[in-house]
Amino acid sequence: MVKGVNKQIIEVNNPDSIYFEKAVFYLRPGIRMLPVELCQREINKLTEPYSDMRKKAISLRRGRILLCSVIVVLSVLLILSLVM
């Protein structure tokens, strides 16, 4: 729960994720300025596990497509060999 109205936030719209639309980060009290490089490094560290999930999902999808393609080709070859 966020208490008070004086919170400094960083909102990242459309991060590289198929699961999330945006991420909101609340700065700790007393932090008013944050160097861009440090900010980007921290955001990447926090969102990296989700981008890994996306890469695994894409890899799994490609594997399934390849497997289905091989099954279809083998089925066609088997049918052609039985017909001839």
Long-range contacts (C-beta under 8 A, 24 or more apart in sequence): 2-26, 8-32, 10-34, 10-39, 10-43, 12-43, 12-47, 15-43, 15-47, 15-50, 16-47, 16-51, 16-54, 17-47, 17-50, 17-51, 17-54, 18-54, 18-57, 19-50, 19-53, 19-54, 20-50, 23-47
